[in-house]
Amino acid sequence: MFQINPLPENAFSHLYGLSDEDLARQNVQVHVSDGGAPCRVSLTDLAEGQRVFLLNFEHQPGKSPYRSRHAIYVGDGALENHPAPDAVPASISSRLLSVRAFNAAHEIIDADVIDGHEVAGLISNFFSNPDVDYLHLHFAKRGCFAAKVTRADG
């Protein structure tokens, strides 16, 4: 079993409701969703017209050559959504994905690109390797971090 994890809302809640100017001083761009902005906190595509932040986020803080940060979307006021174990939210399953398997030393030990509708099988396959500690899902076209995947049993 696996668990897709949202980013914690408390990492972004200090931005909620700030003016465009205050956000710009923090290098956060404000956009209006066209209905296809995938929020990393709610794990949903934000509704058309919704205020959304585009900001840089360190999604791979591990002390390895794979340490990384990239642009992500977060909806203004987004609440954490925790999908059921083995469930893949539509905001993830509807896109082409790059799946990266990391070991406990935060090194990539396997990776693949797959249609999001097929990702559950690949996740299960990667987790059949006991050396895989966790996975990162990225939206393949722009390379943006989508979510971290852990084993549901710990």
LINHUVEN-V758834 format. One record per residue. RES is the residue in one letter. SS is DSSP state (@ for helix, = for strand, . for the rest). PHI is phi as a letter, one per 40 degrees, with the letter a starting at -180 (none if undefined). OMEGA is omega in whole degrees, -180 to 180 (none if undefined). Layout:
# LINHUVEN-V758834
res=(RES RES)
ss=(SS SS)
phi=(PHI PHI)
omega=(OMEGA OMEGA)
This chain:
# LINHUVEN-V758834
res=(M F Q I N P L P E N A F S H L Y G L S D E D L A R Q N V Q V H V S D G G A P C R V S L T D L A E G Q R V F L L N F E H Q P G K S P Y R S R H A I Y V G D G A L E N H P A P D A V P A S I S S R L L S V R A F N A A H E I I D A D V I D G H E V A G L I S N F F S N P D V D Y L H L H F A K R G C F A A K V T R A D G)
ss=(. = = = = . . . @ @ @ . @ @ @ . . . . @ @ @ @ @ @ . . . = = = = . . . . = = = . . . . . = = . . . . = = = = = = = = = = . . . . . . . = = = = = = = = . . . . . . . . . . . . . . @ @ @ @ . . = = = = = = = . . . . . = = = = = = = = @ @ @ @ @ @ @ @ @ @ @ @ . . . . . . = = = = = = . . . . . = = = = = = = . . .)
phi=(none b b c b c c c c c c b c c c d g c c d c c c c c b g b c b b b c c g b c c c c c c f b c c c d g c c b c b a c a c c b c d c a c c d a a a c b b b c c g d b c b b c c d g c b c d c c c c b c b b b b c b c c c g b c b a a a b a c d c b c d c c d c c c c c c c c c c a b b b b c c c b g c c b a c b b c c c h)
omega=(180 179 172 -172 174 169 -176 -179 -179 176 -175 -173 177 179 -173 176 179 178 177 -179 179 178 179 178 179 180 176 176 177 178 173 -177 174 -177 -177 178 -177 -180 -178 177 -180 -177 176 168 -176 -177 177 179 -179 177 -176 178 170 -176 178 -177 176 -178 180 -178 -177 -179 178 176 -178 175 -172 173 -177 179 175 171 172 178 176 -179 -177 176 180 174 179 179 175 175 180 178 178 180 -179 180 178 -176 -177 -175 171 -174 165 -178 -176 -179 -178 172 -178 177 179 177 177 178 174 180 177 173 -172 171 -177 179 -179 -171 -178 179 179 177 180 179 179 -179 173 175 -177 178 179 -179 180 179 168 173 177 172 -167 -175 -179 177 -177 176 178 -177 172 178 179 173 -177 -180 177 none)
